[in-house]
Structure formats: C-alpha cells, structure tokens
Amino acid sequence: MKKTVYLLIAGTLLSLSACKTSENAYKQAYEKAVSGDETKPVVQEPVAVAQVTEAEDVANESVREEKVSVVTGDEEMKAYGIVCGSFSLKANADALRQRLINDGYNAVVVVNEAGKTYRVVCASYSTKEEAVTERNKFKARYPDNQDFQGAWILFKK
C-alpha cells in the first residue's frame, strides 16, 4: 500500500515538474519576442502555382455522364460540371460546398439519381473545352490537396 502511494506521489511530482519546463520555454520565447531581440524580418515566399497549360486534345478527355439534379445551391448546373467531391452523406457534401463558397466558387450539391451519391460541383460550363480548362486551373490552385487532384468532369444528362 505504501509503495503505491509513493509511486503516485512521485508520478505527480514528475508530471508537475515537466509542465514547468515547458512553461519556462514559452515564457522565454514570449519575452524574447516582446523585447524585439529578433531583428530578422519575416519573408513570406510566394506560393508557386503550377503552370496551367491549355488542353490541346479535349476530345480525349474523359467525361462521366450521369442524370443529376441540384439539391443544395442557388445556381442551376450547366451541361458540364467540375466534380471535386462525392459523398454518401449530404452533410459532408454541404460542408465541402461551404468551403468552396468561402474560396470564391459558386458550388452546388447535386444528387446522382442512380446511386444516391451526392456530388459537389465547384463550377459548371456550357462547353467541354471550358470545363476542362477550368478543371485544370482548379487542380493547379490546390496542388497539395489529393482529393481535389482527382477532380473530374460530369456531363449532365
């Protein structure tokens, strides 16, 4: 019994002393920042944007054809849409739609009537050429997002 009590006390003291070390480190960093000892300016490098090339052979671009209808969003979908996410739950699709709206897109959520899959369409266009070009720009805007790199073109039946 005494051994258990001693171990608990030792563990508590050890954990408390560990917290003070990190508190001291934060305090020192704060004081250094406030005092202005750091004279190096912070230089933010511009984000490298991948070069977007014009799709020369649009005829070979793959397009999925589905019968869909808009379930969330004010905009009507045109013939060709850029799909950047597919979900089985509407709430997840709505969350991605809101993120894209915050980024400046007029995104809508459509439902695939065959499989009841919710697709997030970030933009839609009248021609395949426009859709392919804009899809490539979309992918270039998010080079580190693997989900967006899988964006594809949907042809609305």
Buried (B, 14 or more C-beta within 10 A) or exposed (E): EEEEEEEEEEEEEEEEEEEEEEEEEEEEEEEEEEEEEEEEEEEEEEEEEEEBEEBEEBEEBEEEEBEBEBBBBEEEBBBBBBBBBBBEEBEBBBEBBEBBBEEEBBBBBBBBEEEEBBBBBBBBBEEBBBBBBBBBBBBBBBEEEEEBEEBBBBBBE
